[in-house]
Amino acid sequence: MTPEEKVGQLLQPFGWQTYEHKDGKVELAESFKQQVAAGGVGSLYGALRADPWTGVTLETGLSPREGAEAVNAIQRYAMEHSRLGIPILIGEECSHGHMAIGATVFPVPLSLGSAWNVELYREMCRAVAKETRSQGGAVTYSPVLDVVRDPRWGRTEECFGEDPHLIAEYAKASVEGFQGESLAHEDSVAVTLKHFVGYGSSEGGRNAGPVHMGKRELLEVDMLPFKAAVEAGAKSIMTAYNEIDGVPCTTSSELLQDILRDEWGFDGMVITDCGAIDMLAAGHDVAEDGLDASVQSITAGIDMEMSGVMFGQYLLQALSEGKLDPAVLDTAAARVLTLKFELGLFEQPYADPERAEKLIGSEEHIALARRVASEGIVLLKNVGGTLPLEKGTAGRIAVIGPNADAFYNQLGDYTSPQPKAKVSTVLEAIRSRYMDDPDAVLYAPGCRIRGESREGFESALACAAAADTIVMVVGGSSARDFGEGTIDLRTGASKVTENAWNDMDCGEGIDRVSLGLSGVQLELVQEVHKLGKPVVVVYINGRPIVEPWIDENAHAIVEAWYPGQEGGNAIADVLFGEENPSGRLTVSIPKHTGQLPVYYNGKRSRGKRYLEEDSKPRYPFGYGLSYTTFEYSNLSVEQGELAAGEEALVTVDVMNTGDQSGAEVVQLYVSDVASKVTRPERELKGFEKIVLAPGEKRTVTFKVGAEQLQYIGKDMVPVVEPGLFRVLVGRNVQDTLSADLIVREAK
């Protein structure tokens, strides 16, 4: 290969800019043809992506069939008009569904984590992989394995939660689900683990801010999910924007070479996040210019640049000036080509348009999206059996709030444009249960997510006054400006304005100083509550909401996160008892934003309380209610004393003591009573979601061995210290049974 061809393999231009879609036909752009002639294009980012950032709309975008045909046209040109005929690697965003028009929109990862159902998530990943590969996408930029430390961070919704063990289990499932048994299979795509590493621990919860973290915590917490996914066979990794102790991840040879490749044995491809190399010279300021930034990055272990701007401009110059070792370029190009061979692109570079048309957005996948959304819903409060609602006794229902019928607001960030008919809202789902009595369901938006307008209060209060039960659907929005106009706050009717209203208060780059409801939403809830009627609050949002007044005064609180296209149906299923809520929190919800950080697995030594408030969260990690009750008993450690390297069996009996079937998440925590290095008081080390009929009892078994007992010792290697451990099993981190386990000195 020539130097130009090698560099070409490391470039990833924006895919949606490589073609024009007019009158149902795809024409390749001259700029793309020129890049192919100049040495080739290794990869394309988001060839099928549609959203306000790309400018691709429902009107200008590609249908599932057209998307497959467009990818085929791109591949055919690249292979027929380049000297070596190398296929292009098509990389796509698939965090909660392929970000292409027509694809199924699943709940965001924060909801997926709240389901505590790894098998269900694996099934979802298989569905997303099928939809993506059927259109020609071969790599997904997911899963996001960042550990949430400050939920003011706008990308909290993209993460599974605050616990590294839980994230690691989802990480392994994502690799197994997306990549399948063979990368070359028509149903498989390669995962890209992101963001490596520490991205969820930024200063002040500000996106891409500095990370202040020692190596021990980095290894034990933030790196644990990545290591688990690498061991499961992940083929690609994306570096994070942030720095750690002064070194940007994009130029850290310690991270990318010493740990990732030498210690973990990772043999896949490493790609930057978009614009990360440019940040080195204009942001981090660790490089003199783009040339210096490019050389530093590829030398540290970067194989491909998303956007391809810096590498495309400077690598050939660096070679000619002797600033880049040719062997480094060879290694990076070889890794890219190896992944293409493993994906079978040389044998089958083309998509199947008919298969894409059949698979994408199928009824099977829609049903799966509803199930996943249902299992991720968390019931936070339920006074006096307010829920479930019964059609015969709930009377007239007022559905009020800015998220009651705003379909984009329940989809989350990284979502493609959607026709309204495809998305089920809470209002529509409740109305569908009263088809025989349409006057029984009243609606008023009341206010927007953001802004100070109270012009909708009067109609919302009138609506509530005429009802017997009130469902307040409030929360946040990660919806970009899709040009959908807005709603009349007095009538709830859609209206078209010159500029669409953007209510976005969450998502990438949207970090906050507080966790309260935006705008005048709290005031709306308070005014409605004064009517003295049962008030059910439904949160649709991408990060925890801290509203003490609602916690204390609402009759019931349902946390639905961003539940995806079937979210309205899933929420209504839970509200009416057709599904028993089984979601459990994977992020602690504080009483006050000033308590942050409030994640459960902080060090014992971090202090007890503030002057005004203690340090405990309002709702702890692992918390969630059900419409039935569960009783834990007979916690036992079969081998109460063991030597390092041995395993103990931990068993506990769980019984459904209520009058209906329900799912319980049985959680195992381990506490190292005394250690030579400071440790968290307790850490999640296992969990199992079980379904029990009324009166049914089941014995749940966990294994506890070196993996559950070890930590990174003083010499920075894993160690199991002899001494006393406590094994804790229960329904959440603050509600457990405990038993002792002793590890003996090695002989």
C-alpha positions, 0 to 999 in steps of 0.5 A, a space after each residue: 500500500 502507498 502512504 496515501 492508501 494507508 492514511 486513507 484507511 485511518 480517515 472517517 469523513 461524515 457519511 451523510 455528506 458523501 451523497 445527495 438524496 433527490 427525488 428518490 435517487 442517491 447521487 454520490 458527492 464529487 468530494 467523496 469521489 475525489 477522496 476515493 481517488 486520492 487514496 481511499 476512505 477507510 470509514 464513514 461516520 453516520 452514513 445513515 444518521 438523521 437528526 438536526 445536526 446532520 440536517 437530514 429530515 424525514 423528507 430528505 432522509 432515506 427509508 430503510 430500503 433506500 438506506 441499504 441502496 445508498 450504502 451499496 452505491 457508496 461501497 460499489 464506487 469505493 471498490 470499483 474506483 480505487 486501486 485496491 478495491 477495499 470496502 468502507 467501514 460504515 460506523 453508526 450510532 446505536 445507543 438505544 436503536 440505530 439512529 436512522 429513519 425508520 429504525 426502532 427507538 428503544 429506551 435510553 441506557 439509563 432506563 435499560 440499566 434500571 431494568 436490571 435484566 441483562 438477558 433482555 438487553 442482550 436480546 435488544 442488542 441483537 435486534 438493533 444489530 439486525 436492523 443496522 447490518 441490514 442497511 450496511 452499518 458494520 460498527 456501532 458507537 455503543 455501548 456507553 460504559 461511563 460510570 455516572 458520578 455527577 448526574 448534572 452531566 447531560 449525558 447521564 441518560 446515555 449511561 447504565 448507572 453509577 455502579 461498575 459491576 452492573 455496567 460490566 454485566 451490561 457491557 458483556 451482554 452488549 458485546 455478545 448481543 451486537 457481535 453475536 457468534 461471528 462478526 461476519 454474520 448478517 445479523 452482527 455489528 462490531 461494538 465500539 466501547 465508549 468513552 475510554 475513560 473516566 468521562 462520567 467523572 468530570 469536574 462539576 458534571 461538565 461535559 469533557 471537563 478534567 477528571 481528578 482520579 487516582 489510578 486505583 479508582 480508575 482501575 477499580 471503577 471506571 475501567 472495570 466495565 471496559 475490561 469486562 467488555 474487552 475480555 468478552 471480545 469487543 473489537 473497537 474502543 473510542 477514547 474520551 474527550 477528557 484529561 486524567 491528571 493532566 493527560 488527555 485520553 487521546 494521547 495517553 500511551 499509558 491508557 492505550 498501550 500499557 493498559 489496554 493492549 499490553 495488560 488486557 491484550 486488546 487487539 482491536 481498533 481505537 478511534 477518537 471521538 469527533 474533533 478530539 484531536 483538534 481539541 489537543 491544540 485548541 482546548 487541552 493545549 498540549 499540542 502546538 498545532 494540528 500536525 503535532 496533535 495528529 502525531 501525538 495521537 497516532 503514536 499513543 495508539 489511535 488508529 482512526 480519527 472520527 471526522 478525519 480532518 486532522 489525520 487527513 491534513 497532517 499525517 502525510 506531511 508528518 511522514 515526509 518531515 520524519 515526524 512520524 515513524 512509518 511503522 506506526 502508520 502501518 500498525 494503525 492501518 493493519 488494525 483497521 483492515 483486520 476489523 474489515 476482514 473479521 466483519 467479512 466486508 471483503 467477501 460481502 460488502 453489500 446490504 440487502 435492501 429487501 431484508 432491510 425493508 422487512 427487518 427495520 421497525 418490525 412488529 417483533 422489535 416494537 413489541 420488544 421495545 415495549 417490554 424493555 420500556 416497561 421493565 425499566 420503569 421505577 415506582 418511587 412512591 405509592 401512598 395507600 395503593 394509589 396505583 394501579 389505577 382501576 378504570 372503574 374507580 379512577 373516574 375521569 382522568 386528567 392527563 396534565 403536563 408538558 410531557 403528556 403528549 410531546 412525543 420527541 421528549 420521551 425519546 432521548 438524545 441520539 434519536 432520528 426524526 420520527 413520524 408522530 404516529 410511530 410514537 406512543 405518548 402517555 396521553 394516547 395510551 391512556 385514551 386508548 383504554 377509554 375508547 368507549 368513553 372518550 370524555 373520561 380522559 381530559 388533557 392540558 399541557 399546562 406549561 413547557 419544559 423550560 420558560 416562565 410562561 403560565 398561560 396554560 395554568 388556567 386551562 390545566 387547573 380547569 381540566 384537573 378540577 373536572 377530573 377525579 384522578 390527575 396524572 401529571 407528566 413532567 420532567 425533561 427533554 433531550 429533543 433537538 430542534 426537529 422543526 415540529 413547531 410547538 403546542 398551544 398551552 391553553 388548548 394543547 393543540 399543535 401549532 406551527 411557528 416560524 421557529 420551533 421551540 426547543 425545550 432541551 434541558 438534557 443531552 450531550 452538552 446540556 449540563 445543569 447546575 441543579 437537578 430540579 424541574 426546569 421552568 414552572 413545572 413544579 409550580 404547575 404541580 403545586 397548583 394542581 395539588 391544591 385541588 385535593 385530588 389524587 395526584 400521580 406524578 410521572 417523570 419522563 427525563 434523562 437524569 434524576 430529578 430532585 424535587 422534595 416537595 413532590 417527594 413529600 406531597 405526590 400520592 404516587 411517583 413513577 420514574 420512566 426515564 426516556 422510554 422510547 417509542 413505546 414509552 406511552 404504552 409501557 407507562 400506561 401498562 404500569 399505571 393500570 396494573 397490566 404490568 407490575 413495576 420491576 425497575 430499580 434505580 441504578 443512580 442514587 437520587 439525592 434529597 438536594 443537589 448540594 449533596 452531590 456526589 451521592 453515589 452509593 459506593 463512595 469511601 467510608 471516610 467521606 463524612 456523615 452529614 452537612 449542617 442542614 442535611 445528612 448525606 443519605 439520598 432520597 432514593 438509594 441505589 437499587 430502590 424501587 417499589 412493586 404492587 406486591 411485597 417480597 420477604 427475604 429470609 434465611 441468608 446463608 453462607 455455605 462455607 463461612 470460612 475459606 482460603 483465598 482462591 476458593 468460592 463460597 455459595 451464598 443463598 437467600 430465600 425470597 417470597 412473594 407475600 402479596 396478592 399478585 405476581 411480580 418481579 424482584 431484583 435480588 441484589 448481592 453486596 460485599 463489604 470488606 470490614 478492614 483493608 489496608 487501602 480505604 474501601 467503599 462500605 459496600 459494593 454490588 457484586 451480583 444481582 438476579 431478577 426473578 418473577 414470583 407468583 403470589 405465595 411463591 418462594 425461591 432460593 437465590 444462589 450467588 457465588 462469592 470468590 476472588 472476583 467479588 472479594 478482591 481490590 487493587 492493592 498498594 502495589 496496584 495489582 488485585 489482591 484478596 486480603 485475609 480477614 472478615 467480610 460481610 455479605 449483604 443481600 436484599 432489595 436495595 443497598 440500604 435494605 439488606 440481610 447480612 452474614 459474615 465470611 472469613 478469608 483465611 491466611 494463605 499457607 
